[in-house]
Amino acid sequence: MNELIRPSTVLPAKRHPFTFMTSDELTLVGEVATPLGEITASLLCLHPNPTGGGMMDSHIYKKAANRLPAMAGIQVIRFNTRGTSSEAGTSEGAYDHGKGEVEDVTAAINYCFDTLKVSTLWVVGWSFGTDLALCYAQDPRVAGLILLSPPMQRTPDSVLEFWQNDSRPVVAYVPEHDEYLNPEQAVERFKIFPRLTLIPILGAKHLWVGEPFVHLILSEITKQLAPQRLPLATEI
């Protein structure tokens, strides 16, 4: 008899912790979950604000690491930005309100290409992580960006103009009931970035609570990175 996929479900993958160093000599901690078979693409996760409890284990990212390697062949790479803690440990340094974190994102991207030897890398940001993705994941080796619940509190218009003039895909998923930036507000905020694909999600909130929204977002990520692996299973 098949069993429903639950929040605690962990599917097979090769998982190992890692550390890497930033250019300002901080050691950051992370984990990579790699498919047992073919890698369709790799995904670097930039987590929500640590002052609100954000970390590499924030639930969408933890569930992505637990499911997507097996379900979609997606390699999931997570790490804690400076001063952030999770079960994997605490990254050195202190939270810097999205400023010093440029070093973290740059070093993480370099680690993905130089050490993990990824071939196709997408970057996903959630909340605070969307600002980090837009501002600091401009490396030309990055294939595209996925933005979850973008609050748009730290991203200047000049960054949106950069992405408007770039050819890589940027997709934003905006919850209907997001208290920071709802779909109507997002249309106005992103008006200088019409190339953006903006997708409102009915009924959702900023934190994507509930298994239906987790499945939806993981399916949407797979649609961007490995559409041939859809639909994602709901049972094992």
Secondary structure, DSSP 8 states (H G I E B T S, - for coil): ---B--TT-----EEEEEEEE-TTS-EEEEEEEE-SS---EEEEEE---GGGT--TT-HHHHHHHHHHHHHH-EEEEEE--TT-EETTEE-SS---TTSTHHHHHHHHHHHHHHTS--SSEEEEEETHHHHHHHHH---TTEEEEEEES---SS--HHHHHHHHTS-S-EEEEEETT-SS--HHHHHHHTTT-TTSEEEEETT--TT--SHHHHHHHHHHHHHHH-GGG-S--SB-
